[in-house]
Amino acid sequence: MEIKNSKALKRHNQQAVLSEIIKRQPISRSNLTQELDVSHTTISYLVKDLMDKELVVEMTADSTGGRPPKLLSFKGDNKYIISMSFEERKIAYAIYNLDIELIDKEIIEVNNELFVDLIKKIEKVSKLKNKEFDINEEQIFGIGVSVPGIYKEYKDLVINSTTHYLGSINLKTELNKIFNYAPIYIDNDANLSVYYEWSHMLDKEYDNLIYIYVVDGIGSGIIVNNSLYTGSHGNAGEIGHMKVKSKGKKCICGGQGCLETISSIKAIEDDFKKAVDNGEYTLLNDIFDSPFDYKEIITGYLNNDKLCKKIINRAIKYFVRGLSSIINIFDPQIIVLGGLFDEFNEDMIKKINNKLENSYFPDENDKPKIINRGDQQNYQISAVTSFIFDKWKANF
């Protein structure tokens, strides 16, 4: 890492030093000097500024003989990020400190309300949580928001969203009425997830990867050559609107036979309900109350219920059809499947890999690795938090 001693680049230098402290903490000044290849005087000067800003603290390590070294650590326990994940059926609201520790989480259930009602709930939760944990506005360094669909910042609108309450809402404007004390960042859920995978979960091990998020809609986030790829207009990754069935159901986009009309959570639930209403038998009638949600349908699938297997297998058939096209276009090293696939075990990943055998690969070694993360309740808000934390580090 290059450190420049020009006074004009003081902020850049502070960011570099802070990033190194966060990465290697606790760390001594002498080790910082070696890692960044700058003088001890420069490091001491920059560290003092960071300590004055209460971003870095110093502690004395245990002695192993001679004078005990003084070690530096990042002080993030009293500074906070608010992360929200907007979904069709719920809004997750979470508070993390800058040590990326979850302080608290609240789920706001969505029951056909309009945004004007939901924003009041968000405001109420925010005030209650700040009071409960004695958090002042000055201690909150960023607000992160994950949305299904494409966020057009110049319009302040979310478009092509499966979330009914976000239509025609100037989202940042409305949120700023509550959170006018910190910068607000809004991005697509799959973009945030693929960034999280690349930068944190996979520790930048892969240069090219794709995260596919299957919920009520289907979207993907794409990393190409270690950069988030969003296309010329920010629309890249909207794979839910790939046409995979010539005479399929009509989609919210106006098209017909889109991937998300067959393979999304909503499509699976709708198709299953239609089959049950038409008199098809399922063991789920003896276990759960109708209508059945996707987790219950997957439970039936894993227990060899005939109807569950029929609906899920059809969804997977068309999902693999779309996945094959994505692989041939982007040639990723690894694909991470989330949302719906969090509920499946390794057998489903093997099933998808087996179906991909019929796809074209110039060389057997060109096949991407495919993984899922399993059921991680805080995955999406963790993705939001990590993104906002990195934004803060780059701009503090």
VOKEMAR-95356 format. One line per field, with one value per residue (C-alpha): residue in three letters; chain; x, y, z. Coordinates in pm, 1 decimal. Layout:
! VOKEMAR-95356
residuo: [ALA, ...]
cadena: [A, ...]
x: [X, ...]
y: [Y, ...]
z: [Z, ...]
//
This chain:
! VOKEMAR-95356
residuo: [MET, GLU, ILE, LYS, ASN, SER, LYS, ALA, LEU, LYS, ARG, HIS, ASN, GLN, GLN, ALA, VAL, LEU, SER, GLU, ILE, ILE, LYS, ARG, GLN, PRO, ILE, SER, ARG, SER, ASN, LEU, THR, GLN, GLU, LEU, ASP, VAL, SER, HIS, THR, THR, ILE, SER, TYR, LEU, VAL, LYS, ASP, LEU, MET, ASP, LYS, GLU, LEU, VAL, VAL, GLU, MET, THR, ALA, ASP, SER, THR, GLY, GLY, ARG, PRO, PRO, LYS, LEU, LEU, SER, PHE, LYS, GLY, ASP, ASN, LYS, TYR, ILE, ILE, SER, MET, SER, PHE, GLU, GLU, ARG, LYS, ILE, ALA, TYR, ALA, ILE, TYR, ASN, LEU, ASP, ILE, GLU, LEU, ILE, ASP, LYS, GLU, ILE, ILE, GLU, VAL, ASN, ASN, GLU, LEU, PHE, VAL, ASP, LEU, ILE, LYS, LYS, ILE, GLU, LYS, VAL, SER, LYS, LEU, LYS, ASN, LYS, GLU, PHE, ASP, ILE, ASN, GLU, GLU, GLN, ILE, PHE, GLY, ILE, GLY, VAL, SER, VAL, PRO, GLY, ILE, TYR, LYS, GLU, TYR, LYS, ASP, LEU, VAL, ILE, ASN, SER, THR, THR, HIS, TYR, LEU, GLY, SER, ILE, ASN, LEU, LYS, THR, GLU, LEU, ASN, LYS, ILE, PHE, ASN, TYR, ALA, PRO, ILE, TYR, ILE, ASP, ASN, ASP, ALA, ASN, LEU, SER, VAL, TYR, TYR, GLU, TRP, SER, HIS, MET, LEU, ASP, LYS, GLU, TYR, ASP, ASN, LEU, ILE, TYR, ILE, TYR, VAL, VAL, ASP, GLY, ILE, GLY, SER, GLY, ILE, ILE, VAL, ASN, ASN, SER, LEU, TYR, THR, GLY, SER, HIS, GLY, ASN, ALA, GLY, GLU, ILE, GLY, HIS, MET, LYS, VAL, LYS, SER, LYS, GLY, LYS, LYS, CYS, ILE, CYS, GLY, GLY, GLN, GLY, CYS, LEU, GLU, THR, ILE, SER, SER, ILE, LYS, ALA, ILE, GLU, ASP, ASP, PHE, LYS, LYS, ALA, VAL, ASP, ASN, GLY, GLU, TYR, THR, LEU, LEU, ASN, ASP, ILE, PHE, ASP, SER, PRO, PHE, ASP, TYR, LYS, GLU, ILE, ILE, THR, GLY, TYR, LEU, ASN, ASN, ASP, LYS, LEU, CYS, LYS, LYS, ILE, ILE, ASN, ARG, ALA, ILE, LYS, TYR, PHE, VAL, ARG, GLY, LEU, SER, SER, ILE, ILE, ASN, ILE, PHE, ASP, PRO, GLN, ILE, ILE, VAL, LEU, GLY, GLY, LEU, PHE, ASP, GLU, PHE, ASN, GLU, ASP, MET, ILE, LYS, LYS, ILE, ASN, ASN, LYS, LEU, GLU, ASN, SER, TYR, PHE, PRO, ASP, GLU, ASN, ASP, LYS, PRO, LYS, ILE, ILE, ASN, ARG, GLY, ASP, GLN, GLN, ASN, TYR, GLN, ILE, SER, ALA, VAL, THR, SER, PHE, ILE, PHE, ASP, LYS, TRP, LYS, ALA, ASN, PHE]
cadena: [A, A, A, A, A, A, A, A, A, A, A, A, A, A, A, A, A, A, A, A, A, A, A, A, A, A, A, A, A, A, A, A, A, A, A, A, A, A, A, A, A, A, A, A, A, A, A, A, A, A, A, A, A, A, A, A, A, A, A, A, A, A, A, A, A, A, A, A, A, A, A, A, A, A, A, A, A, A, A, A, A, A, A, A, A, A, A, A, A, A, A, A, A, A, A, A, A, A, A, A, A, A, A, A, A, A, A, A, A, A, A, A, A, A, A, A, A, A, A, A, A, A, A, A, A, A, A, A, A, A, A, A, A, A, A, A, A, A, A, A, A, A, A, A, A, A, A, A, A, A, A, A, A, A, A, A, A, A, A, A, A, A, A, A, A, A, A, A, A, A, A, A, A, A, A, A, A, A, A, A, A, A, A, A, A, A, A, A, A, A, A, A, A, A, A, A, A, A, A, A, A, A, A, A, A, A, A, A, A, A, A, A, A, A, A, A, A, A, A, A, A, A, A, A, A, A, A, A, A, A, A, A, A, A, A, A, A, A, A, A, A, A, A, A, A, A, A, A, A, A, A, A, A, A, A, A, A, A, A, A, A, A, A, A, A, A, A, A, A, A, A, A, A, A, A, A, A, A, A, A, A, A, A, A, A, A, A, A, A, A, A, A, A, A, A, A, A, A, A, A, A, A, A, A, A, A, A, A, A, A, A, A, A, A, A, A, A, A, A, A, A, A, A, A, A, A, A, A, A, A, A, A, A, A, A, A, A, A, A, A, A, A, A, A, A, A, A, A, A, A, A, A, A, A, A, A, A, A, A, A, A, A, A, A, A, A, A, A, A, A, A, A, A, A, A, A, A, A, A, A, A, A, A, A, A, A, A, A, A, A, A, A, A, A, A, A]
x: [0.0, 136.4, 145.6, 212.9, 349.7, 206.5, -6.7, -266.8, -313.2, -348.4, -698.4, -590.6, -306.2, -537.3, -771.0, -482.0, -356.3, -703.1, -772.1, -446.0, -524.9, -872.9, -729.3, -441.5, -551.1, -406.1, -93.3, 208.6, 331.0, 650.7, 454.5, 239.7, 557.5, 676.6, 342.6, 291.9, 658.2, 664.7, 856.9, 777.7, 728.6, 458.5, 278.5, 289.1, 151.6, -137.4, -217.3, -237.7, -499.2, -698.5, -681.1, -794.9, -1097.1, -1159.4, -1124.7, -818.4, -729.3, -398.3, -337.7, -30.0, 34.8, 161.6, 537.1, 754.4, 1066.4, 1171.2, 933.2, 582.8, 471.2, 180.4, -77.0, -337.4, -696.3, -997.0, -1259.9, -1588.1, -1796.3, -1964.8, -2027.4, -2316.6, -2468.9, -2840.6, -2914.2, -3251.8, -3362.8, -3690.3, -3875.3, -4229.7, -4334.9, -4115.0, -3864.8, -3559.9, -3419.3, -3082.7, -2825.0, -2459.1, -2159.8, -1852.5, -1689.1, -1958.0, -2130.4, -2509.0, -2659.4, -3023.7, -3265.2, -3635.5, -3862.4, -4142.6, -4411.8, -4569.6, -4940.4, -5051.7, -4978.3, -4883.1, -4540.0, -4687.4, -4786.7, -4459.2, -4242.8, -4423.9, -4336.8, -3973.2, -3962.9, -4114.9, -3865.7, -3576.0, -3670.8, -3731.9, -3402.0, -3196.0, -3349.8, -3314.3, -2943.0, -2869.2, -2756.3, -2730.6, -2771.8, -2408.0, -2301.4, -2472.0, -2235.0, -2447.4, -2785.1, -2790.8, -3094.2, -3132.4, -3416.7, -3547.5, -3542.0, -3328.2, -3270.2, -3240.8, -3067.1, -3126.0, -3500.5, -3493.8, -3716.1, -3705.8, -3820.1, -3896.3, -3953.7, -4164.0, -4223.1, -4564.2, -4515.8, -4207.7, -4375.3, -4360.7, -4194.5, -3902.6, -3730.3, -3425.7, -3634.1, -3878.4, -3605.8, -3420.2, -3718.0, -3625.0, -3251.0, -3138.1, -2831.8, -2633.2, -2563.6, -2816.8, -2706.5, -2961.2, -2879.1, -3018.6, -3025.3, -2828.7, -2562.9, -2508.9, -2493.9, -2237.4, -2021.2, -2045.1, -1948.2, -1655.7, -1513.3, -1589.7, -1718.9, -1476.7, -1210.8, -1149.1, -1034.3, -1229.0, -1208.5, -1535.8, -1842.8, -2219.3, -2468.5, -2821.9, -3096.3, -3419.8, -3701.7, -4038.1, -3838.4, -3505.0, -3202.6, -2827.4, -2522.9, -2214.7, -1846.1, -1628.7, -1252.4, -1290.5, -1547.7, -1923.4, -2075.0, -2408.6, -2409.0, -2443.9, -2770.4, -2752.3, -2980.9, -2738.0, -2829.6, -3206.5, -3209.0, -3561.3, -3682.6, -3491.9, -3740.9, -3714.8, -4058.9, -4218.8, -4579.2, -4537.3, -4727.3, -4742.4, -4482.9, -4509.5, -4264.6, -4525.0, -4339.0, -4431.6, -4242.9, -3989.8, -3772.1, -3929.4, -4280.2, -4166.0, -3870.4, -3920.1, -4057.5, -4382.6, -4419.6, -4359.7, -4616.5, -4871.5, -4827.3, -4854.5, -5171.1, -5328.2, -5250.3, -5396.7, -5707.0, -5747.6, -5758.1, -5402.0, -5297.9, -5016.4, -4895.9, -4868.7, -5245.0, -5174.8, -4890.6, -4949.3, -5235.2, -5313.9, -5200.8, -4853.1, -4540.9, -4222.4, -4045.1, -4327.8, -4322.3, -3945.8, -4005.8, -4244.3, -3989.2, -3719.8, -3965.8, -4055.7, -4404.3, -4509.0, -4671.1, -4391.4, -4133.9, -4327.4, -4350.3, -3990.7, -3843.8, -4022.4, -3888.9, -3534.9, -3558.5, -3619.5, -3379.5, -3097.5, -3198.0, -3145.8, -2833.2, -2673.0, -2716.8, -2570.1, -2264.8, -2202.3, -2232.7, -2020.5, -1792.8, -1774.7, -1540.2, -1805.0, -2180.6, -2345.1, -2714.8, -2921.8, -3278.9, -3477.2, -3159.8, -3075.3, -3336.9, -3185.9, -2902.3, -2605.6, -2820.8, -2987.5, -2650.7, -2549.4, -2878.9, -2815.4, -2459.3, -2584.6, -2839.5, -2566.4, -2380.6, -2595.8, -2470.8, -2182.5, -1838.8, -1532.4, -1334.5, -1445.9, -1232.1, -1433.3, -1737.2, -1792.7, -1812.3, -2169.3, -2241.5, -2516.6, -2479.0, -2751.7, -3006.7, -2839.6, -3102.5, -2887.4, -2725.1, -2886.8, -2849.1, -2490.0, -2433.7, -2579.2, -2369.5, -2042.9, -2108.4, -2186.0, -1883.1, -1656.2, -1824.6, -1758.9, -1391.3, -1346.2, -1509.6, -1464.4]
y: [0.0, 340.8, 621.1, 974.0, 1233.9, 1539.5, 1747.0, 1773.6, 1396.1, 1379.8, 1239.8, 968.1, 877.0, 861.2, 629.4, 402.6, 386.8, 328.2, 49.7, -119.7, -91.2, -241.1, -522.2, -615.6, -495.8, -491.6, -362.0, -160.5, 160.0, -13.4, -285.5, -20.9, 147.3, -179.4, -270.2, 72.9, 141.7, 491.4, 661.4, 620.6, 998.1, 992.3, 702.5, 871.8, 1193.2, 1016.1, 792.0, 1094.9, 1250.2, 926.7, 906.5, 1269.3, 1172.7, 880.8, 630.9, 457.2, 356.9, 250.5, -27.8, -178.3, -541.1, -803.8, -788.3, -1071.7, -912.1, -550.0, -260.3, -387.0, -267.0, -31.2, -164.1, 18.9, -90.2, 56.2, 202.4, 109.9, -4.2, 334.1, 422.2, 276.9, 185.5, 136.6, -129.5, -205.1, -472.8, -401.9, -713.4, -783.1, -947.4, -775.7, -500.9, -594.4, -309.0, -361.0, -165.3, -262.0, -93.9, -20.4, -333.2, -504.6, -647.2, -678.8, -470.3, -541.5, -638.6, -577.6, -735.1, -510.2, -730.2, -603.9, -677.9, -496.7, -157.2, 145.4, 301.9, 595.3, 348.1, 157.5, 468.3, 551.5, 207.5, 255.1, 592.5, 442.7, 155.0, 395.1, 617.1, 322.3, 152.4, 470.4, 530.5, 168.2, 155.8, 518.0, 607.2, 971.2, 1081.9, 1196.9, 836.0, 705.8, 714.3, 571.9, 434.9, 141.1, 16.8, -299.5, -308.3, -562.2, -396.9, -126.4, 194.3, 490.4, 753.3, 1040.7, 971.8, 854.1, 563.1, 184.6, 31.0, -326.3, -421.7, -711.2, -507.5, -345.4, -58.6, 90.0, 186.8, 564.2, 637.1, 881.2, 651.0, 849.9, 1165.6, 987.7, 821.3, 1149.6, 1288.1, 1043.2, 993.6, 1343.9, 1315.5, 1055.6, 966.7, 725.4, 457.5, 256.6, -32.9, -348.0, -648.9, -877.9, -612.0, -572.4, -949.7, -1007.7, -727.6, -890.1, -1228.1, -1088.9, -854.6, -1034.7, -1391.8, -1495.5, -1240.1, -1130.2, -1480.6, -1468.4, -1204.7, -1297.4, -1414.9, -1396.9, -1397.1, -1505.1, -1402.8, -1598.1, -1450.4, -1316.2, -1196.8, -1316.0, -1092.3, -1125.3, -926.0, -950.2, -896.8, -870.4, -832.2, -739.0, -465.4, -455.3, -463.8, -283.5, -210.4, 116.5, 214.3, 21.0, -253.1, -546.2, -858.7, -848.7, -1215.5, -1267.5, -1125.4, -1366.9, -1544.5, -1917.7, -2045.7, -1953.6, -1974.2, -1905.2, -1684.7, -1308.5, -1122.7, -789.5, -651.8, -706.9, -998.9, -1364.4, -1669.7, -1478.9, -1682.9, -1535.1, -1641.7, -2003.7, -2026.9, -1753.0, -1814.7, -1641.8, -1852.5, -2175.3, -2079.6, -1969.3, -2284.2, -2503.6, -2329.4, -2363.7, -2735.7, -2789.9, -2586.2, -2810.3, -3114.1, -3248.6, -3438.8, -3334.5, -3466.9, -3105.2, -3105.0, -3333.3, -3120.4, -2750.9, -2509.3, -2390.1, -2178.8, -2328.0, -2114.1, -2202.9, -2335.9, -2581.8, -2681.5, -2741.9, -2951.9, -3162.6, -3183.7, -3307.3, -3567.9, -3692.0, -3543.3, -3602.8, -3263.1, -3071.3, -3250.8, -3178.7, -2803.8, -2766.9, -2980.0, -2770.4, -2452.4, -2592.9, -2710.1, -2356.5, -2204.8, -2419.1, -2313.6, -1950.4, -2030.8, -2197.1, -1880.2, -1663.3, -1887.7, -1876.1, -1494.3, -1406.0, -1709.5, -1672.3, -1864.6, -1913.1, -1866.6, -1821.4, -1907.7, -1730.2, -1675.0, -1985.6, -2196.9, -2115.7, -2374.6, -2663.1, -2898.2, -3000.6, -3244.4, -2954.3, -2808.0, -3149.8, -3167.4, -2829.3, -2929.1, -3252.0, -3064.7, -2826.5, -3124.7, -3077.3, -2719.6, -2624.9, -2579.3, -2556.2, -2734.8, -2933.1, -2708.3, -2406.1, -2503.8, -2256.4, -2364.7, -2339.0, -2296.4, -2185.8, -2039.5, -2224.1, -2048.9, -1730.7, -1507.1, -1194.5, -1242.1, -951.0, -693.4, -810.2, -746.0, -396.8, -324.4, -435.8, -218.5, 88.9, 27.2, 21.1, 338.5, 505.4, 395.2, 547.3, 877.6, 947.3]
z: [0.0, -93.8, 160.9, 37.0, 273.0, 102.8, 338.4, 64.3, 84.7, 460.8, 440.8, 197.6, 431.0, 732.9, 544.5, 451.8, 810.1, 954.4, 704.6, 799.8, 1171.5, 1117.8, 908.2, 1142.6, 1487.3, 1741.4, 1573.2, 1688.0, 1527.1, 1420.9, 1241.4, 1073.4, 955.9, 800.6, 641.9, 483.4, 411.7, 559.9, 837.3, 1204.7, 1227.1, 958.7, 1125.8, 1467.1, 1318.7, 1142.5, 1439.2, 1668.3, 1440.0, 1437.8, 1816.6, 1843.5, 1632.0, 1871.6, 1588.0, 1729.3, 2085.0, 2232.8, 2481.8, 2641.2, 2549.8, 2791.9, 2834.0, 2706.2, 2843.3, 2824.3, 2770.0, 2676.3, 2330.1, 2278.5, 2035.7, 1830.8, 1770.7, 1595.1, 1826.9, 1663.4, 1958.0, 2014.8, 1650.9, 1455.4, 1120.5, 1061.8, 802.8, 645.8, 403.8, 224.0, 108.7, -7.0, 319.0, 575.1, 647.7, 853.8, 1065.6, 1234.0, 1430.6, 1400.9, 1555.2, 1344.5, 1480.8, 1268.1, 1575.1, 1564.2, 1843.8, 1773.3, 1498.2, 1448.2, 1187.4, 1064.3, 912.4, 591.5, 548.5, 233.6, 389.0, 184.3, 223.2, 415.8, 689.9, 681.3, 708.0, 1031.8, 1166.3, 1066.2, 1243.0, 1556.2, 1562.5, 1506.1, 1797.3, 2029.3, 1945.2, 1977.5, 2317.7, 2430.3, 2345.6, 2434.3, 2081.6, 1978.0, 1618.7, 1614.0, 1677.7, 1361.3, 1064.4, 785.0, 679.5, 438.7, 249.7, 41.6, -211.4, -462.8, -802.7, -958.9, -765.9, -1000.5, -791.3, -1033.0, -1009.8, -647.8, -750.6, -726.7, -1054.9, -1162.7, -800.0, -674.8, -359.0, -396.2, -150.4, -320.0, -646.4, -723.6, -387.5, -370.7, -127.5, -20.5, 15.0, 244.8, 450.1, 482.8, 674.0, 952.0, 903.0, 804.7, 1029.7, 831.0, 466.9, 315.2, 68.1, -132.2, -363.5, -515.4, -280.8, -512.6, -579.5, -206.7, -161.7, -436.0, -296.9, 48.0, -94.6, -290.4, -27.3, 298.3, 274.8, -0.7, 96.9, -265.1, -359.1, -686.8, -961.5, -1132.1, -946.1, -948.8, -662.5, -754.9, -514.4, -550.9, -344.1, -466.7, -766.8, -903.5, -937.5, -956.6, -858.6, -1076.9, -1003.3, -1315.3, -1274.4, -906.6, -971.8, -928.3, -1275.9, -1311.9, -1684.0, -1873.5, -1702.9, -1374.8, -1503.9, -1523.5, -1333.0, -1379.6, -1473.1, -1341.4, -1672.0, -1893.3, -2118.4, -2043.3, -2149.2, -2480.0, -2358.9, -1990.7, -1748.8, -1788.3, -1581.6, -1397.7, -1654.6, -1927.5, -2081.7, -2085.3, -1963.8, -1750.6, -1515.1, -1203.1, -1315.3, -1278.3, -1040.2, -778.5, -429.8, -522.6, -838.2, -645.4, -381.5, -643.1, -852.4, -546.3, -425.7, -770.0, -777.3, -428.5, -517.0, -822.4, -596.1, -622.7, -311.3, -78.8, 255.3, 370.2, 437.6, 733.6, 870.5, 800.6, 748.0, 396.3, 213.0, 229.6, 218.1, 33.1, 343.2, 400.3, 32.6, 56.1, 370.1, 163.2, -118.0, 118.8, 247.1, -102.2, -124.7, -486.9, -547.8, -374.3, -586.9, -906.1, -838.3, -715.3, -993.9, -1255.0, -1096.1, -1091.1, -1453.1, -1577.1, -1324.3, -1463.8, -1814.7, -1717.6, -1514.9, -1814.8, -2021.7, -1746.2, -1718.9, -2093.8, -2098.9, -1794.3, -1744.7, -1362.3, -1136.7, -869.5, -833.1, -492.9, -468.5, -203.0, -89.8, -185.6, -194.2, 167.8, 262.3, 63.5, 148.7, -64.6, -261.5, -441.7, -541.8, -675.9, -865.7, -1028.3, -1118.1, -1274.5, -1486.0, -1599.0, -1745.7, -2054.9, -2094.9, -2317.3, -2160.8, -2389.4, -2119.7, -1815.7, -1596.9, -1714.3, -1506.5, -1222.1, -861.6, -729.8, -358.4, -123.7, 222.4, 408.5, 625.5, 754.4, 907.9, 908.9, 570.2, 384.3, 659.0, 711.3, 340.2, 374.0, 682.2, 523.4, 218.9, 431.3, 650.8, 345.2, 216.3, 551.7, 554.1, 208.0, 298.9, 672.8]
//
